[in-house]
Amino acid sequence: MSRTIISLRKFFAPMVVSKKQHKKWRDLIVGVDEKIPLADGRFIKGIHFDNAATTPPFKSVLKAITQFAPWYSSVGRGQGYKSVRSTEIVEGTRLNVLHFVGGKDDEHTVIFTKNSTESVNLLSHILHQTTNKRYILASEMEHISNDLPWRNHFEVEYIAVNKEGQISLEDLRVKLRALQGQVALVSITGASNVTGSINPVYAAAELSHQYGVQIHVDAAQFIPHESIQMMRLNPAENIDFLSFTGHKLYAPFGTAVLIGRQGALHEAGPLLKGGGTARIALKSFVQWNEAPERFEGGTPNVMGIVALNAAIRTLQQINMETIFEYEKEIMNYARNRLRTIDGLHLFSASNDNLPQVSLFSFTIDGLHHQDIAQSLATEFGISVRSGFFCAYSYVQKLLQLSDKRIDEIRQDASIPSPGLVRISLSFYNTFAEVDQLAEALQHIACNREYYTKKYEDVPKGICGRSI
């Protein structure tokens, strides 16, 4: 390693944890030292910088599943020992989830779903049945999973994103005032999955409550990095609904949650009707179970719930504050390394002092985002993501693309699709891995013509896999 890199680390990366402690962190993760094939036939240790899409599992998660497997059984109505034990782990996990997010078991209900997309669809369904209000306020930066489900039953008004890269509280106030009495919910992401900027969710909650409107926080990108509190010292800041998924929380086994106040869930019927949702179902009469059972149709994913429980316990043992501080340092180090590359443009919080989770995006002049990502993967063993990241409107805004231009690209697959490259870091990633990324990108940037020509025959239309 060069002296330059060593000096950069000393300047940009005053470690909050020792190397010994960080090695213990890496030892918690499955697959961090696995070797992967490159295009030239070599095998090297892979680097995973696509944590915002899916994290690898904790070893503790696999251990918990293996230990529980002999006791796996039906949940809810069985009287056998294994059934009782399976039911206990499901109900115990609900409590642990609530404690993890600062909720209260006598005020909140935890509903298990397959993923965050289902959680938001379920909340849209519940609100549609329990309110006659017309509007949902979401933001311009939302993942489509916190946008499209609302369009089924409501009209969506979009809160502007300010120059700092956060939702504009002023624009939220304007919309709440203009639509007073007509807004069913404010639904915003805790952190952008494109830039990593953290939204002022508690201030947004307080403002929403001033106008009698509840708030939902999509915490899928937020909760792996920093703790969140649904119940605040200032009750006006309380979060009414919260959703997140296990596969971004080191438990990728098909379980997510929707959390809401108990009273808000009693009047709606189930989205998925069937086994477990009804107390009694005759030809002439159906009586639904109470929440959460009425919203958890079919056999529950007990193994996924076991996994989520184990992941939460592991994160609590590490300490979320420590994770956030380490990730802040490695993220700042990464951004400073990449800023030295000619023609590279970062898309992150407007300055390094603003709150941000450990992800950001970038472009390199003269290179297609898909070519960059493919080069990193096949020639350097570094996994990243490129495209729009399902935040189409926000990436469109960041790249200053008109609707007309998007439509031209959509209709002509020969036009290369615009997009970004995203780097998403985790507490198990190392500064040495960031150095490898920076060196790889420097090499790619210095050999633009070579990489452009190498991948010129790879389809890059908007209907392709780059999106």
Sequence and secondary structure as in RCSB ss.txt:
>XXXX:A:sequence
MSRTIISLRKFFAPMVVSKKQHKKWRDLIVGVDEKIPLADGRFIKGIHFDNAATTPPFKSVLKAITQFAPWYSSV
GRGQGYKSVRSTEIVEGTRLNVLHFVGGKDDEHTVIFTKNSTESVNLLSHILHQTTNKRYILASEMEHISNDLPW
RNHFEVEYIAVNKEGQISLEDLRVKLRALQGQVALVSITGASNVTGSINPVYAAAELSHQYGVQIHVDAAQFIPH
ESIQMMRLNPAENIDFLSFTGHKLYAPFGTAVLIGRQGALHEAGPLLKGGGTARIALKSFVQWNEAPERFEGGTP
NVMGIVALNAAIRTLQQINMETIFEYEKEIMNYARNRLRTIDGLHLFSASNDNLPQVSLFSFTIDGLHHQDIAQS
LATEFGISVRSGFFCAYSYVQKLLQLSDKRIDEIRQDASIPSPGLVRISLSFYNTFAEVDQLAEALQHIACNREY
YTKKYEDVPKGICGRSI
>XXXX:A:secstr
  HHHHHHHHHH   SS HHHHHHHHTTBTTTT EEE TTS EEE EE BTTT    BHHHHHHHHHHGGG    
SS  SHHHHHHHHHHHHHHHHHHHHTT  TTTEEEEEESSHHHHHHHHHHHHHHH    EEEEETT  GGGTHHH
HTTSEEEEE B TTSSB HHHHHHHHHHTTT EEEEEEESB TTT BB  HHHHHHHHHHTT  EEEE TTTTTT
S   SS SSGGG  SEEEEEGGGTT  SS EEEEEEGGGGSSS  SS STTTEEEE SS EEE  TTGGGS SS 
 HHHHHHHHHHHHHHHHH HHHHHHHHHHHHHHHHHHHTTSTTEEEES SSTTS B SEEEEEETTS HHHHHHH
HHHHH EE EEE TT HHHHHHHTT  HHHHHHHHH TTS    EEEEE  TT  HHHHHHHHHHHHHHHHTHHH
HHHHTTTS  STTSTT 
